[in-house]
Amino acid sequence: MFKIIVELFLLVIISAAITPFIRRLAFVLGAVDNPNARRVNKKPMPTIGGLGIFVTFNIGAFVLLREQFPTHEIFSILLASSVIVLTGLIDDILELKPRQKMFGIFIASLIIYFLAGIRMNVLKLPFVAHEVNLGWWSFPITIFWILALTNAVNLIDGLDGLADGVSLISLTTMGIVGYFFLHTHQLYVPIACFMLAACLLGFLPYNFHPAKIFLGDTGALYIGFMVAVLSLKGLKNVTFISLLVPIIILGVPITDTVYAMIRRKLNKKPISEADKHHLHHQLMRMGLTHRQTVLTIYALSLVFSFISLLFLLSPAWGTWLLILGLLVALEYFVESIGLLGEKYHPLMHVIQKIINQKSKTDPTVEVWHLGDEKPDQLKSKNKAKK
């Protein structure tokens, strides 16, 4: 284990050392992100930072920690992730349409399903000792899982260090869950989570505000894809509760993605159409600075990670209470920052109605401090006595 820890630290150093070279390569290839109405950067920024993360991770997988990984699966994941990185590179240089990027992710998902054999096969239902064999549903569920998580991480990549830091927190939590809680014999899954987290940690100083290089779609798609594949591999035959764990861990990007889709649907706009009403945009509108917004979302991600650990430690009834409390708190937070718009406040309206109803049924109590003038109500009572 000590050897693995040392090599993880070495990956942090390699990632930090390789990033300046990737930055120069970005200028050579023309992979530069220019300011526009949807961007927050004020000057052209080199992108494709994720290429360094991809290279560093594979140095770890094929050189430093090669003995930890099964040959067939690691080569299959390399092939699939190469398709993802190539798709991201083309988008960062030439700018692809959303459906073209989705096609690249879909091809990589097919490689994972058919070549790597990583898929969701069985689901164990809660409260009953019964397993559901997904059968042919295994294919669409697996493909949807990969497409959804990949795009969720890509969507949150809107501020310096945001996607990098949130993914770092999520991957570290996934590694802890896989190593200490799932009791799996496939230890290479949590090790791979820690490896990717180490690569992100080495990249973070260059990506945190003020950034010197962006992840780009090269990095955001690659990180999201790897998170999806690693969580899927660790949950090959899952219980309903353990299926919730990676969803809770990735609560920040998933929440932002789901509410973005709902927001665009309510406004009768295409789901793939970009806007400036994401979580980080709303927090900045509330007056937070760039760094404060990123650190706030880091804190939210840590809260989600902590809750995911509580899921694994709670009894069945406690789990359902956690789910209910989380959903209510999440909805209240979303409404309070206006993630779906200024007019969308159903939960807050319900709470306000309950408070108003309570105030109508409770008697009005006036507080009178000794030495102050008597309230009108007390004056009238004194007159009546006289």
C-alpha positions in Angstrom: 0.0 0.0 0.0 2.9 2.4 0.8 4.2 1.8 -2.7 0.9 2.8 -4.2 0.8 6.0 -2.1 4.3 7.0 -3.2 3.4 6.4 -6.9 0.2 8.5 -6.4 2.3 11.4 -5.2 4.6 10.8 -8.2 1.5 11.1 -10.5 0.8 14.5 -8.9 4.3 15.7 -9.7 4.1 14.3 -13.3 0.8 16.0 -13.9 2.1 19.3 -12.6 5.3 19.0 -14.7 3.6 18.0 -18.0 0.9 20.8 -17.9 3.2 23.7 -19.0 4.2 21.7 -22.1 0.5 21.0 -22.9 -0.1 24.8 -22.5 2.4 25.5 -25.2 1.0 22.8 -27.4 -2.4 24.4 -27.1 -1.1 27.7 -28.7 0.6 25.7 -31.4 -2.6 23.8 -32.3 -4.8 26.9 -32.0 -6.8 25.4 -29.1 -7.5 28.7 -27.5 -10.8 29.7 -25.8 -11.7 33.3 -26.8 -14.0 35.5 -24.7 -17.7 35.6 -25.7 -21.1 36.3 -24.2 -21.3 32.9 -22.5 -17.7 32.8 -21.2 -16.4 34.4 -18.0 -12.7 34.7 -19.2 -11.7 38.2 -20.3 -8.7 37.1 -22.4 -7.9 34.2 -24.8 -7.0 31.1 -22.8 -5.2 28.0 -23.9 -7.3 24.9 -23.5 -6.9 21.1 -24.0 -5.5 20.9 -20.4 -7.2 17.6 -20.1 -4.7 16.1 -22.5 -2.1 16.2 -19.8 -4.4 14.5 -17.3 -5.1 11.8 -19.9 -1.3 11.2 -20.5 -0.5 11.2 -16.8 -3.2 8.8 -15.9 -2.0 6.3 -18.6 1.6 6.7 -17.4 0.3 5.5 -14.0 -1.9 2.7 -15.5 0.7 1.3 -17.9 4.0 2.1 -16.2 3.9 2.9 -12.5 0.9 0.7 -11.4 0.7 -1.7 -14.3 0.4 -4.8 -12.0 -2.8 -3.5 -10.5 -4.9 -3.6 -13.7 -6.2 -6.5 -15.8 -4.8 -6.3 -19.3 -8.0 -6.6 -21.3 -10.0 -4.1 -19.4 -7.3 -1.4 -19.1 -6.5 -1.6 -22.9 -10.3 -1.4 -23.7 -10.7 1.6 -21.4 -7.6 3.2 -23.1 -9.2 2.8 -26.5 -12.6 4.2 -25.4 -11.0 7.1 -23.5 -8.8 7.9 -26.6 -12.1 8.3 -28.6 -13.3 10.7 -25.9 -10.0 12.7 -25.9 -10.0 12.9 -29.7 -13.6 14.1 -29.7 -12.6 16.8 -27.1 -9.5 17.8 -29.0 -11.4 18.4 -32.2 -14.1 20.3 -30.3 -11.5 22.5 -28.6 -9.8 23.3 -31.9 -12.6 23.4 -34.4 -15.8 23.4 -32.2 -18.1 20.5 -32.8 -21.9 20.6 -32.7 -23.5 19.0 -29.6 -24.8 16.0 -31.5 -21.3 15.4 -32.9 -19.9 15.3 -29.4 -22.7 13.0 -28.3 -21.8 10.7 -31.1 -18.2 10.5 -30.0 -19.3 9.7 -26.4 -21.7 7.1 -27.8 -18.9 5.3 -29.7 -16.8 5.2 -26.6 -19.7 3.8 -24.6 -20.1 1.0 -27.1 -16.5 0.1 -26.7 -16.9 0.0 -22.9 -20.1 -2.1 -23.2 -19.0 -4.7 -25.8 -15.2 -4.7 -25.7 -14.5 -4.0 -22.0 -17.6 -5.8 -20.9 -18.3 -3.2 -18.2 -22.0 -2.9 -17.9 -24.9 -2.8 -15.3 -26.4 -6.3 -15.3 -28.3 -6.9 -12.0 -30.1 -4.6 -9.6 -30.9 -5.7 -6.0 -34.2 -4.2 -4.8 -34.4 -2.6 -1.4 -36.0 -4.3 1.6 -36.4 -7.6 -0.3 -33.8 -10.4 -1.0 -34.6 -10.2 -4.7 -32.4 -9.5 -7.7 -33.7 -8.1 -11.0 -31.7 -9.3 -14.0 -31.8 -6.3 -16.3 -31.5 -8.4 -19.5 -31.7 -6.4 -22.6 -32.3 -3.3 -20.5 -28.6 -3.5 -19.5 -27.6 -1.9 -22.8 -29.7 1.3 -22.8 -29.2 1.8 -19.0 -25.4 1.4 -19.3 -25.2 3.7 -22.3 -27.4 6.3 -20.6 -25.3 6.2 -17.5 -22.1 6.9 -19.4 -23.7 9.7 -21.6 -25.4 11.4 -18.6 -22.4 11.5 -16.2 -20.0 12.5 -19.0 -22.1 15.4 -19.9 -22.8 16.3 -16.3 -19.1 17.0 -15.6 -18.7 18.7 -18.9 -21.6 21.1 -18.2 -20.2 22.3 -14.9 -16.9 23.3 -16.4 -17.7 27.0 -16.4 -15.3 28.6 -14.0 -11.5 28.3 -13.3 -10.9 25.1 -11.3 -14.6 24.3 -10.9 -14.9 21.0 -12.8 -11.3 20.0 -11.7 -12.0 20.5 -8.0 -15.5 19.0 -7.9 -14.2 16.0 -9.8 -11.2 15.7 -7.5 -13.5 15.6 -4.4 -15.9 13.1 -6.1 -13.2 10.8 -7.2 -11.5 10.8 -3.8 -14.9 10.0 -2.2 -15.5 7.2 -4.8 -12.1 5.8 -4.0 -12.8 5.8 -0.2 -16.2 4.2 -0.7 -14.8 1.5 -3.1 -11.8 0.7 -0.8 -13.5 0.8 2.7 -17.2 0.1 2.1 -17.9 -2.0 -1.0 -15.6 -4.9 0.1 -14.9 -5.7 -3.5 -12.0 -7.9 -4.7 -11.4 -5.5 -7.6 -9.2 -3.0 -5.8 -8.0 -1.6 -9.1 -11.2 0.4 -9.3 -10.6 2.6 -6.1 -6.9 2.7 -7.1 -7.9 4.1 -10.5 -10.1 6.7 -8.7 -7.2 7.8 -6.6 -4.9 7.9 -9.6 -7.2 10.2 -11.6 -7.7 12.3 -8.5 -3.9 12.6 -8.2 -3.7 13.7 -11.9 -6.4 16.4 -11.2 -4.5 17.6 -8.1 -1.4 18.2 -10.1 -3.3 20.1 -12.7 -5.4 22.2 -10.2 -2.7 24.9 -9.5 -2.7 25.8 -13.2 -6.5 25.7 -13.5 -7.5 27.5 -10.3 -8.4 31.2 -10.6 -6.7 33.0 -12.2 -6.2 30.0 -14.6 -3.3 29.6 -16.8 -4.9 26.8 -18.8 -8.5 25.4 -19.1 -9.5 21.7 -19.0 -11.4 22.2 -22.3 -13.8 19.6 -23.6 -10.7 17.4 -23.9 -10.5 17.3 -20.1 -14.1 17.7 -19.0 -15.3 14.9 -21.3 -12.5 12.6 -20.3 -13.0 13.2 -16.6 -16.7 12.7 -16.8 -16.3 9.6 -18.9 -13.8 8.0 -16.6 -16.0 8.8 -13.5 -18.9 7.1 -15.3 -16.9 4.0 -16.3 -15.2 3.6 -12.9 -18.5 4.0 -11.0 -20.1 1.5 -13.3 -17.3 -1.0 -12.9 -17.6 -0.7 -9.1 -21.3 -1.2 -9.3 -21.5 -4.0 -11.8 -24.1 -5.9 -9.7 -25.5 -3.3 -7.4 -28.0 -2.7 -4.7 -30.5 0.1 -5.0 -28.8 2.1 -2.2 -25.2 1.6 -3.5 -26.5 2.7 -6.9 -27.5 6.0 -5.3 -24.0 6.6 -3.8 -22.2 7.8 -7.0 -25.3 9.9 -7.9 -25.1 11.6 -4.5 -21.3 12.0 -4.8 -21.7 13.7 -8.1 -24.7 15.7 -6.8 -23.4 19.1 -7.9 -22.9 18.4 -11.6 -26.0 16.1 -11.8 -28.2 18.8 -10.1 -26.9 21.5 -12.4 -27.5 19.3 -15.4 -31.0 18.2 -14.4 -32.2 21.7 -13.6 -30.6 23.1 -16.7 -32.7 20.6 -18.8 -35.9 21.5 -16.8 -35.1 25.2 -17.1 -34.7 25.0 -20.9 -37.8 22.9 -21.2 -39.9 25.4 -19.2 -38.5 28.3 -21.4 -39.3 26.2 -24.5 -35.6 26.2 -25.6 -33.6 23.3 -27.0 -32.0 21.2 -24.2 -28.6 21.5 -25.9 -28.8 25.3 -26.1 -26.2 26.9 -23.8 -27.2 29.7 -21.3 -25.8 31.7 -18.4 -28.1 30.4 -15.7 -26.0 27.5 -14.3 -25.2 27.1 -10.6 -22.0 29.1 -10.8 -23.7 31.9 -12.8 -26.4 32.3 -10.2 -24.0 32.4 -7.3 -22.0 35.1 -9.1 -25.2 37.1 -9.7 -25.7 37.0 -5.9 -22.5 38.9 -5.5 -19.9 36.2 -4.9 -16.5 36.7 -6.5 -15.0 34.1 -8.9 -13.0 32.4 -6.2 -15.8 32.6 -3.6 -18.2 30.9 -6.1 -15.8 28.1 -6.8 -15.0 27.5 -3.1 -18.8 27.6 -2.3 -19.4 24.8 -4.9 -16.4 22.9 -3.5 -18.1 23.1 -0.1 -21.4 21.8 -1.6 -19.6 18.9 -3.2 -18.0 18.0 0.1 -21.5 18.1 1.7 -22.8 15.7 -1.0 -19.7 13.4 -0.5 -20.3 13.4 3.3 -24.0 12.5 2.8 -23.0 9.7 0.4 -20.9 8.2 3.3 -23.9 8.5 5.6 -26.0 6.5 3.2 -23.6 3.6 3.6 -23.6 3.8 7.4 -27.3 4.3 7.9 -30.0 1.6 8.5 -32.7 1.3 5.8 -35.2 3.7 7.5 -32.4 6.2 8.0 -31.5 6.0 4.3 -35.1 7.0 3.3 -35.1 9.9 5.8 -31.7 11.1 4.3 -33.2 10.9 0.8 -36.2 12.9 1.8 -34.2 15.5 3.7 -31.7 15.8 0.9 -34.4 16.4 -1.8 -36.2 19.0 0.3 -32.9 20.9 1.1 -31.8 20.7 -2.5 -35.1 22.0 -3.8 -35.1 24.9 -1.3 -31.5 25.8 -2.3 -32.3 25.7 -6.0 -35.3 28.0 -5.5 -33.4 30.4 -3.3 -30.7 31.0 -5.9 -33.2 31.1 -8.8 -31.7 28.1 -10.7 -35.0 27.7 -12.6 -35.9 31.3 -12.8 -37.1 34.1 -10.5 -40.8 33.0 -10.7 -40.2 29.3 -9.7 -40.6 29.0 -6.0 -43.2 26.2 -5.3 -41.6 24.9 -2.1 -41.0 28.4 -0.7 -44.6 29.3 -1.4 -45.8 26.2 0.5 -43.5 27.1 3.5 -44.8 30.7 3.3 -48.5 29.5 3.3 -47.8 27.3 6.4 -46.2 30.2 8.2 -49.1 32.6 7.3 -51.6 30.0 8.4 -49.8 29.5 11.7 -49.7 33.2 12.4 -53.4 33.5 11.8 -54.2 30.8 14.4 -51.8 32.0 17.0 -52.9 34.9 19.3 -51.0 38.1 18.8 -48.6 38.7 21.7 -47.2 42.2 22.4 -44.1 42.5 24.5 -44.0 45.4 27.0 -40.7 46.2 28.7 -40.8 47.9 32.1 -40.2 51.6 31.8 -41.5 51.8 28.2 -44.9 53.2 27.2 -47.7 50.7 27.6 -49.0 49.1 24.4 -52.5 50.3 23.3 -54.0 46.9 24.2 -52.9 47.3 27.8 -54.0 50.9 28.0 -57.5 49.9 26.9 -57.7 47.2 29.5 -56.7 49.6 32.3 -59.4 52.1 31.2 -62.0 49.4 31.2 -61.1 48.5 34.8 -61.5 52.1 35.9 
